[in-house]
Amino acid sequence: MIEVEVKAHAPEDQDALVKKLVKIGAKRVGEEYQEDVYFNAPHRDFAQTDEALRIRKVQQGDSEDLFITYKGAKMDEVSKTRKEVEVGVEDSAKVADIFQSLSFRPVATVRKNRTIYNLNDLVITLDQVQGVGSFVEIEKEIEEGEDTKEALDEIFTTYSQIGIEKGFERRSYLELMELP
């Protein structure tokens, strides 16, 4: 799958933003806490290749889900569109042990609280990222090989409908953490 995604800095008035989302028909589907542990490879530097490998823990109420995610390099100059491969796992500590046994090393942990909305086939999230700030992400998954232009047009139209015309951010939360 290709994840077509555009992220923007959130406006200060979060209540007004939520009202705009509801007005255009977005439905709130939940809240979750995410903790992402990112790894770097022994054979290439993911910061240089614009790739990412992470173990994600997602907590919703009393339930917890775990995933391994690989993200390829960004595919254009205006968005965070990239190949994404994700698979559920049972034990994050064992996965981390496997990675480290293969000389992958943990480089950072990103923690965020996320409120999720759906609008047709778009996923809109309001993220509060520890040590980084507040953001709005709008994404749509498409099949590999499909043209991304239509999805990007839909995403930017949605941003316009909720009053966000600037403040777009291509850097990942990991990059925004300004690690040493």
Salt bridges, closest charged atoms under 4 A:
GLU3 OE1 - LYS71 NZ 2.90
GLU5 OE2 - LYS80 NZ 2.92
GLU31 OE2 - ARG28 NH2 1.93
GLU35 OE2 - LYS57 NZ 3.75
GLU35 OE1 - ARG111 NE 3.22
ASP36 OD1 - ARG56 NE 2.67
ASP36 OD2 - LYS112 NZ 3.41
ASP50 OD1 - LYS74 NZ 3.10
ASP50 OD1 - ARG82 NH2 3.49
GLU51 OE1 - ARG44 NE 2.77
GLU84 OE1 - LYS71 NZ 3.07
GLU86 OE2 - ARG54 NH2 3.72
ASP121 OD2 - LYS140 NZ 3.03
ASP127 OD1 - ARG114 NE 2.71
GLU137 OE1 - ARG114 NH2 3.16
ASP153 OD2 - LYS149 NZ 2.74
GLU154 OE1 - LYS140 NZ 2.70
GLU169 OE1 - HIS9 NE2 3.26
GLU169 OE2 - ARG171 NE 2.76
GLU175 OE1 - LYS74 NZ 3.47
